[in-house]
Amino acid sequence: MSFGRLERTQRAQPMSEINMTPLVDVMLVLVAIFIITAPLLASSIKLDLPRTEAAKPGSAPQFVALVVDKSGQAYLNDKPLDLSELALQLVQAAKSNPDTEIQLRADAAVPYGRIVEVMGIAQKAGLNRIGFVAQAKPNAQAAGKP
């Protein structure tokens, strides 16, 4: 009952390599789009701005490091000072730049009253920006504790 043999042609084998040509084409199109649109992201209005001395860029914010150790001794920029000298130094810092920030680092054993006293001296001097510096607690699981 066979009428003849049907010949089957070989199908094309699947490619096992990645064809890079479409990928490169897409990347070149994206580069062209970015090259064309990048100048448009800037302001399209051309101005010739006037020159003035007041338009200088702002300086970096100034800060002083205030440290209080275990014994309650105050250090301003690593120099030990008593409270009257500290008050004078902070007044001078406030006169030079009223936006000066105080970075307060205090030992954990220092009584709260001593910290408040130092903060009061800083506020009387005119320095109201006080930042508290602390260390992060180590992660209990990272230290091997359950």
LINUR-V366308 format. One record per backbone hydrogen bond with DSSP energy under -1.0 kcal/mol. NH is the residue of the N-H (numbers start at 1). CO is the residue of the C=O. Records with the same first field share a line. If there is no record, write none. Layout:
# LINUR-V366308
NH->CO ; CO
This chain:
# LINUR-V366308
24->20
25->21
26->22
27->23
28->24
29->25
30->26
31->27
32->28
33->29
34->30
35->31
36->32
37->33
38->34
64->101
66->103
67->75
68->105
69->73
72->69
75->67
76->79
77->65
79->76
81->74
86->82
87->83
88->84
89->85
90->86
91->87
92->88
93->89
94->90
95->91
96->92
97->93
100->97
101->62
102->129
103->64
104->131
105->66
107->68
110->107
115->111
116->112
117->113
118->114
119->115
120->116
121->117
122->118
123->119
124->120
125->121
127->122
131->102
133->104
143->139
144->141
145->140
